[in-house]
Amino acid sequence: MTRPTLPSPRPRLVRGGSALLRRLGGRVRSIELLFVLVAIAIGMGAGVLTVVQGALARTLQHLLYDLPDHLRLSGAPPLGWAQLLVLPVGGVTLVLFNRLVGARRRSLVDAVEANALHGGRMSASDSLIVSGQTIVSNGFGASVGLEAAYAQLGGLIASAAARALNLRRIDIRTLVGAGAGGAIAAAFGAPIAGAFYAFEVVIGAYTPAAVAPVVAAALAGAQTAQRLGAIPYIVHVETGPAIHTLGYLLYGGLGVSCALLGIVLMHAVAQVEMRSRALLPGWGRPILGGVGLAGLAALSPQVLSAGHSALHLDMTIALPLAFLAAMLLLKALASIVSLGFGFRGGLFFASLFLGTLVGHLYAGALAWVAGESILNVGNAAMVGMAAFAVAVVGAPFTMTMLVLEATGNFSLTGAVLAASLVSSTIVRQLFGYSFSTWRLHLRGETIRSARDVGWVKALTAGRMMRRAPNLVAADMTVAEFRRRFPLGSTSRVVLVDQADRYAGIVPTVAAHGDTVATDAAVATLAEARDEALPPETDIVAVMARFDAAQRDELAVIDGQAQVLGILTEAHVRRRYAEELEKAQRELFGEA
C-alpha cells in the first residue's frame, strides 16, 4: 500500500513568516519609534555595504597597480606602460561583465529614479549590476566615484525591508532615502551631509515625518563604518580667516564660475556618450575609453579613480597655477571619457576634486590681478569644492554641511552656502537638471528631482475613464437618436463608423434642438472627431489635452481607433486635486 505524501512544512513556515512580517509592518506603520529603529538597522546595513564595496574597489586597485597599502591610485607616482594597460583591460572586463549579467538589455533603475517614478521599489538584480559595474570601473582606475554604488545598495536594502514589511509608498520612499543617506554618511564620515543628501537627492523634499528616520540612519551608517575601521572620504583642512562682506561677494563670483563649468562638464559627458554610442559598437566603447584614459594617466595618475589622494595632495602642497589648470583640464577630460565611453560610476567625488582646483585657480587669478592675496587659498578651495559639486550633484545643503563637518568653521560655511546657492540657482535657470536627472532626461524621462511623480505616471486615461459609454452608429438619423436618448437620459453619446472606429461625440441636447433636421444623420452634429486620448496618457498630459481641445469630454481609444471609454474634464481635475491633497498629507506625515 502506497503511503500518502505528507505536505512539506516549508510553505506553512513561509506563510507564517509572511504573516509575522505583515503584523510587524502594521506596528511599524503606526508606531514612529519602531519606524526609526527600522531606519537605524537600515543605516547600519548601508554602512556595512559601503565599507565592503570600498574595500573591494581599493583591493582591486592595489592588486592591479601594485600600490603600497598606504597609497591610493590618484596619489601614485608616474605609471609604467604595463600599469597603463590595466585601463583598456578594465574596459574589456566591463564588457564581459555586462554580457554575463545581461546589463545591455535594459535600463537600470537607480535610487533617484526609483523614488521618483516607482514609489521606492528597487530591483535587487539592477542594484547588484550597478554595484558590480561601478566597482569594476573604479577598481580598474576609471575616473568615476563609488558613491552611486554606495547609495544604490543602501537604497536597495531599505526598499527590500520596507516591501517585506508591507509599508506604504511614502514609508518606502523615506526608507530608501534613509538607506542612501546612511551609505553616503558612512563614506564621508559626515552624518549631517548624509542626511541632507537623502532629503535633497533621493527623497526630493524636506519632510517633517522623515527627519527622525533619515537622521538616525545617517548617524548609524557613519558610526558603523567608523567601528569597522573605514577611513572616511571627508577632507580635513585647517581653519582659515574669518570671511567678511567682500569675501562673500567674491565667493559669489566663484559660485557663478563653478555653475558655468559644471554645466559645460555635464553637456560634454552627454555629447561624448551620444557620439560614442552612434559611432562605436557597445563592446568597443569601454575598451576605447580605457585607451583614452591610459593616455591621460600617462600625463598624470591624478586623473584616475575618484581622486581622493589627489585632492589631499593638491590641498596640502603649494602648486603653480599652470599645474592646477592642467590638472583641472585633465581630470575633467578623464571624467568625460570614463562616463561617455560606458564606464559606470558617479561624479560626486570627482566634482569635489574639480571644485577644489577651480577654487585654487580662482584665488590665484584674483591675487595675480590685484597684485596681492585677496582670498585664502584653502577657503577658496573648500568653497569651490562645494559650489562645483552643487552644480553637478544639485544638493546645496548637502555640500554645505560636508564643508562644515570637515572644517568646523562657521564663517567659511556661510560663504560656502552663499556660493552654493548662487551655483544652484544658475544651474536651475540655465540647465534645469542635476547630473543624475540629466542622464534620465537623455533616456526620455522628464523628472528633474526625486520628488514623487510616480502617481502621475500611474494615473492614466485608461485608469480614469468611464468604461462602456453609450455607442451609436454615426449614420443613425436624428429622429432615431432622439427616440433612444431623450433629454435627461445622458449628457453625451459616442459615435462609431461602420468599422466600429471612433467618429466623434454628440451632446444629447444638440440633437434635440429645434432647428435640427430629424432625417439628417447624427454624424452631422458630432464634435471632437479628431480629438481623442490613448489609454496610456498620464493625467498631466490629459489635462493639457483638455486645455488644448477646449472640450468637456474626450473619448479614450486604442491603436485601432476602437472606443475604450470616455473621460470628462471635471472628473480628471477632481482626481488630480485628490491625489495632490493625498501627497501633501503624506509629505507632512498626516496620512
JOGICOR-V93950 format. One record per residue. N is the residue number from 1. RES is the residue in one letter. SS is DSSP state (H for helix, E for strand, L for the rest). PHI is phi in degrees with one decimal (NA if undefined). NEAR is the number of other C-alpha atoms within 8 Angstrom. Layout:
N | RES | SS | PHI | NEAR
N | RES | SS | PHI | NEAR
This chain:
1 | M | L | NA | 2
2 | T | L | -79.1 | 3
3 | R | L | -75.3 | 4
4 | P | L | -63.9 | 4
5 | T | L | -76.9 | 4
6 | L | L | -81.9 | 4
7 | P | L | -65.5 | 4
8 | S | L | -67.8 | 6
9 | P | H | -74.5 | 6
10 | R | H | -63.6 | 6
11 | P | H | -58.2 | 7
12 | R | H | -63.7 | 8
13 | L | H | -65.2 | 8
14 | V | H | -64.0 | 8
15 | R | H | -62.2 | 8
16 | G | H | -64.4 | 8
17 | G | H | -64.8 | 8
18 | S | H | -64.8 | 9
19 | A | H | -63.8 | 8
20 | L | H | -63.7 | 8
21 | L | H | -63.3 | 11
22 | R | H | -64.2 | 11
23 | R | H | -64.9 | 8
24 | L | H | -63.9 | 9
25 | G | H | -61.3 | 11
26 | G | H | -61.3 | 11
27 | R | H | -67.1 | 9
28 | V | H | -61.4 | 11
29 | R | H | -66.0 | 11
30 | S | H | -99.1 | 6
31 | I | L | -116.3 | 8
32 | E | H | -63.6 | 8
33 | L | H | -61.0 | 7
34 | L | H | -64.3 | 9
35 | F | H | -61.6 | 11
36 | V | H | -65.0 | 11
37 | L | H | -63.9 | 9
38 | V | H | -61.6 | 8
39 | A | H | -62.7 | 16
40 | I | H | -62.7 | 12
41 | A | H | -60.6 | 10
42 | I | H | -65.5 | 16
43 | G | H | -61.0 | 20
44 | M | H | -64.5 | 13
45 | G | H | -62.0 | 11
46 | A | H | -62.9 | 19
47 | G | H | -63.1 | 19
48 | V | H | -62.5 | 12
49 | L | H | -64.4 | 12
50 | T | H | -63.8 | 14
51 | V | H | -62.6 | 13
52 | V | H | -64.5 | 8
53 | Q | H | -64.1 | 12
54 | G | H | -62.2 | 9
55 | A | H | -65.3 | 8
56 | L | H | -62.2 | 10
57 | A | H | -66.2 | 12
58 | R | H | -67.1 | 10
59 | T | H | -62.2 | 9
60 | L | H | -61.1 | 10
61 | Q | H | -62.5 | 14
62 | H | H | -65.3 | 13
63 | L | H | -70.6 | 8
64 | L | H | -72.2 | 9
65 | Y | H | -106.2 | 9
66 | D | L | 52.8 | 7
67 | L | L | -90.2 | 11
68 | P | L | -63.8 | 6
69 | D | L | -60.0 | 5
70 | H | L | -84.9 | 4
71 | L | L | -110.1 | 9
72 | R | L | -105.9 | 11
73 | L | H | -60.7 | 16
74 | S | H | -71.1 | 14
75 | G | H | -105.4 | 13
76 | A | L | -74.8 | 11
77 | P | L | -68.8 | 5
78 | P | L | -50.7 | 8
79 | L | L | -90.0 | 10
80 | G | L | -81.9 | 6
81 | W | H | -64.3 | 6
82 | A | H | -65.8 | 6
83 | Q | H | -69.6 | 10
84 | L | H | -65.7 | 11
85 | L | H | -67.4 | 10
86 | V | H | -60.2 | 12
87 | L | H | -67.1 | 15
88 | P | H | -64.3 | 14
89 | V | H | -62.7 | 10
90 | G | H | -60.9 | 15
91 | G | H | -62.0 | 16
92 | V | H | -62.7 | 11
93 | T | H | -61.8 | 9
94 | L | H | -65.3 | 13
95 | V | H | -60.8 | 10
96 | L | H | -64.0 | 8
97 | F | H | -61.8 | 9
98 | N | H | -62.6 | 11
99 | R | H | -69.2 | 9
100 | L | H | -63.9 | 7
101 | V | H | -95.8 | 7
102 | G | L | 71.0 | 7
103 | A | H | -69.5 | 11
104 | R | H | -76.2 | 7
105 | R | H | -83.5 | 5
106 | R | L | -155.1 | 5
107 | S | L | -85.0 | 6
108 | L | L | -90.5 | 8
109 | V | L | -91.2 | 10
110 | D | L | -95.1 | 10
111 | A | H | -64.5 | 16
112 | V | H | -64.8 | 12
113 | E | H | -65.5 | 11
114 | A | H | -61.0 | 13
115 | N | H | -72.4 | 17
116 | A | H | -78.6 | 16
117 | L | H | -115.0 | 12
118 | H | L | -122.2 | 10
119 | G | L | 62.5 | 13
120 | G | L | 84.6 | 14
121 | R | L | -78.4 | 11
122 | M | L | -117.5 | 15
123 | S | L | -87.6 | 8
124 | A | H | -64.6 | 7
125 | S | H | -64.9 | 6
126 | D | H | -58.4 | 11
127 | S | H | -67.2 | 16
128 | L | H | -67.3 | 9
129 | I | H | -65.8 | 10
130 | V | H | -58.8 | 12
131 | S | H | -62.0 | 14
132 | G | H | -62.8 | 8
133 | Q | H | -60.5 | 14
134 | T | H | -68.3 | 16
135 | I | H | -64.9 | 13
136 | V | H | -62.3 | 12
137 | S | H | -61.8 | 16
138 | N | H | -68.5 | 16
139 | G | H | -63.6 | 14
140 | F | L | -87.2 | 12
141 | G | L | 106.0 | 13
142 | A | L | -60.3 | 17
143 | S | L | -81.3 | 15
144 | V | L | -136.5 | 18
145 | G | E | -97.2 | 15
146 | L | L | -92.6 | 13
147 | E | H | -61.0 | 12
148 | A | H | -63.4 | 11
149 | A | H | -69.3 | 14
150 | Y | H | -58.6 | 17
151 | A | H | -64.6 | 14
152 | Q | H | -64.1 | 14
153 | L | H | -74.6 | 14
154 | G | H | -62.4 | 21
155 | G | H | -67.6 | 17
156 | L | H | -63.6 | 15
157 | I | H | -65.3 | 13
158 | A | H | -67.4 | 15
159 | S | H | -63.0 | 15
160 | A | H | -64.4 | 10
161 | A | H | -65.3 | 8
162 | A | H | -65.0 | 12
163 | R | H | -71.3 | 10
164 | A | H | -63.2 | 10
165 | L | L | -85.3 | 11
166 | N | L | 58.0 | 10
167 | L | L | -80.3 | 12
168 | R | L | -73.9 | 7
169 | R | H | -55.1 | 8
170 | I | H | -64.5 | 9
171 | D | H | -69.0 | 10
172 | I | H | -62.3 | 16
173 | R | H | -61.2 | 13
174 | T | H | -63.3 | 12
175 | L | H | -69.8 | 16
176 | V | H | -61.9 | 19
177 | G | H | -62.2 | 15
178 | A | H | -63.4 | 20
179 | G | H | -64.2 | 21
180 | A | H | -65.5 | 19
181 | G | H | -63.7 | 19
182 | G | H | -62.3 | 24
183 | A | H | -66.4 | 20
184 | I | H | -66.6 | 16
185 | A | H | -60.6 | 18
186 | A | H | -66.2 | 22
187 | A | H | -67.0 | 16
188 | F | H | -100.1 | 10
189 | G | L | 61.5 | 13
190 | A | L | -135.3 | 14
191 | P | H | -63.6 | 14
192 | I | H | -67.1 | 14
193 | A | H | -62.4 | 16
194 | G | H | -62.2 | 17
195 | A | H | -65.0 | 17
196 | F | H | -68.2 | 13
197 | Y | H | -59.5 | 13
198 | A | H | -60.1 | 15
199 | F | H | -68.7 | 13
200 | E | H | -80.1 | 14
201 | V | H | -100.3 | 13
202 | V | H | -100.3 | 14
203 | I | H | -89.9 | 18
204 | G | L | 88.4 | 12
205 | A | L | -163.7 | 7
206 | Y | L | -92.1 | 9
207 | T | L | -110.4 | 10
208 | P | H | -56.1 | 8
209 | A | H | -69.1 | 8
210 | A | H | -95.8 | 9
211 | V | H | -59.8 | 9
212 | A | H | -62.6 | 8
213 | P | H | -65.3 | 15
214 | V | H | -68.7 | 18
215 | V | H | -64.8 | 12
216 | A | H | -62.8 | 12
217 | A | H | -65.2 | 19
218 | A | H | -64.8 | 21
219 | L | H | -62.6 | 13
220 | A | H | -63.9 | 14
221 | G | H | -63.2 | 19
222 | A | H | -64.1 | 18
223 | Q | H | -66.8 | 11
224 | T | H | -63.2 | 12
225 | A | H | -62.9 | 16
226 | Q | H | -64.5 | 12
227 | R | H | -67.2 | 7
228 | L | L | -83.3 | 8
229 | G | L | 84.6 | 6
230 | A | L | -71.1 | 8
231 | I | L | -90.2 | 5
232 | P | L | -70.3 | 9
233 | Y | L | -78.8 | 8
234 | I | L | -59.1 | 9
235 | V | L | -98.7 | 6
236 | H | L | -98.7 | 6
237 | V | L | -130.2 | 7
238 | E | L | -72.6 | 6
239 | T | L | -69.2 | 7
240 | G | L | -89.5 | 9
241 | P | L | -70.2 | 5
242 | A | L | -62.7 | 6
243 | I | L | -107.1 | 9
244 | H | L | -112.7 | 6
245 | T | H | -57.3 | 6
246 | L | H | -60.3 | 6
247 | G | H | -61.3 | 10
248 | Y | H | -61.3 | 12
249 | L | H | -65.0 | 8
250 | L | H | -66.5 | 8
251 | Y | H | -70.5 | 14
252 | G | H | -62.2 | 11
253 | G | H | -63.9 | 9
254 | L | H | -64.0 | 14
255 | G | H | -61.2 | 16
256 | V | H | -63.3 | 12
257 | S | H | -60.8 | 8
258 | C | H | -65.0 | 15
259 | A | H | -62.1 | 15
260 | L | H | -66.5 | 10
261 | L | H | -67.6 | 9
262 | G | H | -63.3 | 11
263 | I | H | -63.2 | 12
264 | V | H | -60.0 | 8
265 | L | H | -62.3 | 10
266 | M | H | -66.1 | 10
267 | H | H | -62.6 | 8
268 | A | H | -64.6 | 9
269 | V | H | -59.3 | 13
270 | A | H | -63.4 | 11
271 | Q | H | -66.3 | 9
272 | V | H | -65.0 | 12
273 | E | H | -63.1 | 12
274 | M | H | -64.6 | 9
275 | R | H | -67.2 | 8
276 | S | H | -67.5 | 11
277 | R | H | -64.6 | 10
278 | A | H | -74.4 | 6
279 | L | H | -99.8 | 6
280 | L | L | -122.4 | 8
281 | P | L | -67.8 | 7
282 | G | H | -57.4 | 6
283 | W | H | -72.3 | 8
284 | G | H | -85.5 | 8
285 | R | H | -63.7 | 14
286 | P | H | -63.6 | 17
287 | I | H | -67.5 | 13
288 | L | H | -65.4 | 11
289 | G | H | -61.4 | 14
290 | G | H | -62.7 | 15
291 | V | H | -64.0 | 11
292 | G | H | -62.6 | 9
293 | L | H | -64.6 | 14
294 | A | H | -61.8 | 12
295 | G | H | -63.2 | 8
296 | L | H | -69.4 | 12
297 | A | H | -67.3 | 13
298 | A | H | -63.8 | 10
299 | L | H | -79.1 | 7
300 | S | L | -165.2 | 8
301 | P | H | -68.0 | 15
302 | Q | H | -62.6 | 14
303 | V | H | -77.8 | 14
304 | L | L | -87.2 | 15
305 | S | L | 56.3 | 13
306 | A | L | -73.1 | 13
307 | G | L | 107.1 | 16
308 | H | H | -63.8 | 12
309 | S | H | -65.9 | 12
310 | A | H | -61.6 | 11
311 | L | H | -62.2 | 10
312 | H | H | -63.4 | 9
313 | L | H | -61.8 | 9
314 | D | H | -71.4 | 9
315 | M | H | -79.4 | 10
316 | T | H | -104.8 | 6
317 | I | L | -117.4 | 6
318 | A | L | -72.2 | 6
319 | L | L | -124.0 | 7
320 | P | L | -64.5 | 6
321 | L | H | -62.5 | 9
322 | A | H | -63.1 | 6
323 | F | H | -65.2 | 8
324 | L | H | -63.0 | 12
325 | A | H | -63.7 | 10
326 | A | H | -64.3 | 8
327 | M | H | -66.2 | 11
328 | L | H | -60.1 | 11
329 | L | H | -66.5 | 8
330 | L | H | -66.0 | 10
331 | K | H | -66.0 | 13
332 | A | H | -62.0 | 10
333 | L | H | -63.2 | 8
334 | A | H | -64.8 | 14
335 | S | H | -66.6 | 14
336 | I | H | -63.0 | 12
337 | V | H | -64.6 | 13
338 | S | H | -60.6 | 17
339 | L | H | -77.3 | 13
340 | G | H | -70.1 | 14
341 | F | L | -106.0 | 13
342 | G | L | 103.6 | 10
343 | F | L | -71.6 | 15
344 | R | L | -106.6 | 11
345 | G | L | 157.6 | 15
346 | G | E | -123.6 | 11
347 | L | L | -108.0 | 12
348 | F | H | -58.9 | 11
349 | F | H | -72.9 | 13
350 | A | H | -58.6 | 14
351 | S | H | -69.4 | 12
352 | L | H | -63.1 | 12
353 | F | H | -63.1 | 13
354 | L | H | -60.6 | 13
355 | G | H | -64.5 | 18
356 | T | H | -64.1 | 16
357 | L | H | -66.3 | 15
358 | V | H | -61.9 | 13
359 | G | H | -62.4 | 16
360 | H | H | -57.5 | 15
361 | L | H | -64.5 | 11
362 | Y | H | -63.5 | 10
363 | A | H | -64.4 | 14
364 | G | H | -65.5 | 11
365 | A | H | -65.6 | 8
366 | L | H | -62.5 | 11
367 | A | H | -64.9 | 12
368 | W | H | -66.7 | 9
369 | V | H | -68.8 | 6
370 | A | H | -82.2 | 8
371 | G | L | 82.8 | 6
372 | E | L | -155.9 | 6
373 | S | L | -71.0 | 11
374 | I | L | -108.8 | 8
375 | L | L | -112.2 | 10
376 | N | L | -65.0 | 10
377 | V | H | -63.3 | 10
378 | G | H | -63.1 | 11
379 | N | H | -63.0 | 10
380 | A | H | -63.4 | 15
381 | A | H | -65.0 | 15
382 | M | H | -69.1 | 13
383 | V | H | -64.7 | 18
384 | G | H | -62.7 | 17
385 | M | H | -56.3 | 17
386 | A | H | -70.4 | 16
387 | A | H | -65.8 | 21
388 | F | H | -70.1 | 19
389 | A | H | -64.3 | 16
390 | V | H | -63.6 | 14
391 | A | H | -60.3 | 15
392 | V | H | -91.1 | 14
393 | V | H | -83.0 | 12
394 | G | L | 82.8 | 13
395 | A | L | -141.6 | 13
396 | P | H | -62.8 | 13
397 | F | H | -74.6 | 10
398 | T | H | -60.0 | 14
399 | M | H | -70.4 | 14
400 | T | H | -64.2 | 14
401 | M | H | -67.5 | 12
402 | L | H | -62.4 | 12
403 | V | H | -67.1 | 13
404 | L | H | -61.4 | 12
405 | E | H | -70.2 | 10
406 | A | H | -81.0 | 10
407 | T | H | -111.7 | 10
408 | G | L | 67.9 | 8
409 | N | L | -99.2 | 9
410 | F | H | -72.0 | 7
411 | S | H | -64.1 | 8
412 | L | H | -63.5 | 13
413 | T | H | -61.7 | 12
414 | G | H | -62.4 | 8
415 | A | H | -67.3 | 13
416 | V | H | -60.6 | 15
417 | L | H | -62.7 | 11
418 | A | H | -61.4 | 11
419 | A | H | -65.4 | 17
420 | S | H | -65.0 | 17
421 | L | H | -67.5 | 11
422 | V | H | -61.3 | 11
423 | S | H | -60.7 | 16
424 | S | H | -61.6 | 15
425 | T | H | -63.8 | 8
426 | I | H | -67.0 | 12
427 | V | H | -64.2 | 14
428 | R | H | -62.9 | 9
429 | Q | H | -73.4 | 7
430 | L | H | -91.8 | 6
431 | F | L | -124.3 | 8
432 | G | L | 90.8 | 8
433 | Y | L | -136.1 | 12
434 | S | L | -88.5 | 12
435 | F | H | -62.6 | 11
436 | S | H | -66.0 | 9
437 | T | H | -75.4 | 11
438 | W | H | -66.0 | 10
439 | R | H | -64.3 | 9
440 | L | H | -67.2 | 12
441 | H | H | -60.5 | 10
442 | L | H | -65.3 | 8
443 | R | L | -85.5 | 6
444 | G | L | 111.3 | 6
445 | E | L | -81.6 | 7
446 | T | L | -112.9 | 6
447 | I | L | -72.7 | 10
448 | R | L | -116.3 | 9
449 | S | L | -161.2 | 11
450 | A | L | -84.6 | 13
451 | R | L | -56.1 | 9
452 | D | L | -69.3 | 11
453 | V | L | -119.9 | 9
454 | G | H | -62.4 | 10
455 | W | H | -66.2 | 9
456 | V | H | -65.0 | 10
457 | K | H | -66.3 | 10
458 | A | H | -78.7 | 7
459 | L | L | -87.8 | 10
460 | T | E | -105.9 | 13
461 | A | H | -60.3 | 16
462 | G | H | -63.6 | 12
463 | R | H | -79.8 | 7
464 | M | H | -92.3 | 9
465 | M | L | -69.2 | 11
466 | R | E | -91.3 | 8
467 | R | E | -78.9 | 7
468 | A | L | 49.7 | 6
469 | P | L | -71.9 | 9
470 | N | L | -67.6 | 7
471 | L | E | -118.5 | 8
472 | V | E | -138.6 | 9
473 | A | E | -70.8 | 9
474 | A | L | -66.5 | 12
475 | D | L | -91.4 | 8
476 | M | L | -64.1 | 11
477 | T | E | -76.1 | 11
478 | V | H | -62.4 | 14
479 | A | H | -61.0 | 8
480 | E | H | -64.5 | 8
481 | F | H | -61.5 | 11
482 | R | H | -64.1 | 10
483 | R | H | -67.6 | 7
484 | R | H | -77.5 | 6
485 | F | L | -129.7 | 9
486 | P | L | -66.3 | 8
487 | L | L | -57.4 | 8
488 | G | L | 93.7 | 5
489 | S | L | -77.5 | 6
490 | T | L | -160.3 | 8
491 | S | L | -90.9 | 8
492 | R | E | -154.0 | 9
493 | V | E | -135.7 | 13
494 | V | E | -96.5 | 14
495 | L | E | -98.2 | 15
496 | V | E | -132.0 | 14
497 | D | L | -87.1 | 11
498 | Q | L | -67.2 | 7
499 | A | L | -95.3 | 5
500 | D | L | 62.7 | 7
501 | R | E | -92.6 | 11
502 | Y | E | -59.4 | 13
503 | A | E | -132.4 | 12
504 | G | E | 122.3 | 13
505 | I | E | -124.9 | 14
506 | V | E | -114.9 | 15
507 | P | E | -65.1 | 10
508 | T | H | -59.0 | 13
509 | V | H | -65.0 | 8
510 | A | H | -67.2 | 8
511 | A | H | -74.7 | 13
512 | H | L | -101.9 | 9
513 | G | L | -69.2 | 7
514 | D | L | -68.2 | 4
515 | T | L | -91.4 | 4
516 | V | L | -83.9 | 9
517 | A | L | -72.3 | 6
518 | T | L | -72.9 | 7
519 | D | L | -91.9 | 7
520 | A | L | -77.0 | 9
521 | A | E | -72.5 | 10
522 | V | H | -66.5 | 14
523 | A | H | -61.4 | 12
524 | T | H | -66.3 | 6
525 | L | H | -100.6 | 8
526 | A | L | -67.4 | 13
527 | E | E | -118.1 | 7
528 | A | L | 53.7 | 11
529 | R | L | -62.8 | 10
530 | D | L | -105.6 | 5
531 | E | L | -118.3 | 8
532 | A | E | -155.1 | 10
533 | L | E | -118.9 | 11
534 | P | E | -68.2 | 11
535 | P | L | -67.2 | 11
536 | E | L | -86.2 | 7
537 | T | L | -64.5 | 11
538 | D | E | -78.6 | 12
539 | I | H | -65.0 | 13
540 | V | H | -65.7 | 7
541 | A | H | -66.0 | 8
542 | V | H | -62.0 | 12
543 | M | H | -62.9 | 11
544 | A | H | -64.5 | 8
545 | R | H | -65.8 | 8
546 | F | H | -62.2 | 13
547 | D | H | -62.9 | 8
548 | A | H | -70.8 | 6
549 | A | H | -80.7 | 8
550 | Q | L | 55.4 | 6
551 | R | L | -121.2 | 9
552 | D | L | -86.4 | 8
553 | E | E | -147.3 | 9
554 | L | E | -138.4 | 14
555 | A | E | -81.4 | 14
556 | V | E | -108.1 | 16
557 | I | E | -128.6 | 15
558 | D | L | -91.1 | 10
559 | G | L | -65.8 | 6
560 | Q | L | -99.1 | 6
561 | A | L | 65.6 | 8
562 | Q | E | -79.5 | 10
563 | V | E | -76.3 | 10
564 | L | E | -100.8 | 11
565 | G | E | 177.7 | 13
566 | I | E | -137.8 | 12
567 | L | E | -134.1 | 14
568 | T | E | -104.3 | 10
569 | E | H | -64.0 | 11
570 | A | H | -59.9 | 7
571 | H | H | -66.2 | 8
572 | V | H | -63.3 | 13
573 | R | H | -63.0 | 9
574 | R | H | -66.6 | 8
575 | R | H | -63.3 | 8
576 | Y | H | -63.2 | 9
577 | A | H | -62.3 | 8
578 | E | H | -63.9 | 8
579 | E | H | -67.7 | 9
580 | L | H | -62.8 | 8
581 | E | H | -64.0 | 8
582 | K | H | -62.3 | 9
583 | A | H | -63.4 | 8
584 | Q | H | -66.7 | 8
585 | R | H | -64.0 | 10
586 | E | H | -65.2 | 10
587 | L | H | -59.2 | 11
588 | F | L | -100.7 | 9
589 | G | L | 72.1 | 9
590 | E | L | -98.4 | 6
591 | A | L | -77.5 | 5
